[in-house]
Amino acid sequence: MSRFIYSIVKLVVKTGLYTYHKKIVITGLHNIPTDKPVLFVPNHQSALIDVLLIATDCQRKPFFLTRADVFSSSWLNRIFSYFRMLPIYRMRDGRETLANNNLIFDTCSEILNKGEALVIFPETNHNLQRRVRPLSKGFTRILLRSFELYPELDIQLVPVGLNYKNAAHFPDEVAVHYGKSISAKSLFDLDDVNKSSQSIKDIVSSSLKKLTSHIPNDEHYEATVSRLMNENVSFLNPVLVNETVQSYSKSVTNSTSEAPNERQKFNLSKLLFCILNFPVVLLWRFWLKPKVPEAEFMGTFRFAFSLILFPIYLLTLFIFISFLQNMEIALLSIGSLTVFNILLVKFVLR
């Protein structure tokens, strides 16, 4: 029964993701081992959306290491545990809490020893900047503990590049690129842990810089992003983006050209979408959107809100139209609205 519920929830979330996004591109699934323990190491830009994209399409049923502060109550703890989420403690949670990670690392080692998959974001936090940030040593500590307990364990590291067109915008486009697996066992030397850890971090970082856009964080960063957007370079294609960035000279990237602000554009298709779904749009814009704490959370809050509110909205419309007319007309109306919304998201809205 538990597996059935998990499968249903996964299907609902996956359907929601594919209707929420204009486009989702998944590549490299063949790089994911099916018969070995896997440690996924993705870059991190869009909070929970990153987690959901991997969970619904990676062809494994992974556990996720999640920032400990979201486990704020016993009922949330039960929900997160059901969906294979484990707390990971950071310095900002208090130095005294870091000792709790020892038990978590032991748990991760047991998970990997059973041939399961685990996801950890080695950048430790999310950021919308289009670059790979320095990696923490958390995932290498999990490897170290695993090899201490199970020296022959063949853990496969799979880097994952998450690439958004505009993670805070709706509707957005995203590409998830799974890189070639890396045998951690072949790189880890228990006699020289520090050197091994640094080597693995360097290799994973290098892989991520090929799987996602990596624009150096220097004085030309904003100008480079602006030029890429003005030239309509697809951020879903990190190879093209990175090659284009390398081709720019400093004299060009230092320009002050402004990137198009899609959120300020308003056309008839957006107006039509707002009219057809005005109760949901009003609640989002004037109630929940102002409460979103960071831009990195915008996609997560909007997606969760849509996943919950749209079914309620459609059900309310169905009951209302059934009362005024009949069930057949209500079904036709709700079906037409649903299809029209999907067509707007996929083909019209920008």
Disulfide bonds with the S-S distance in Angstrom:
none
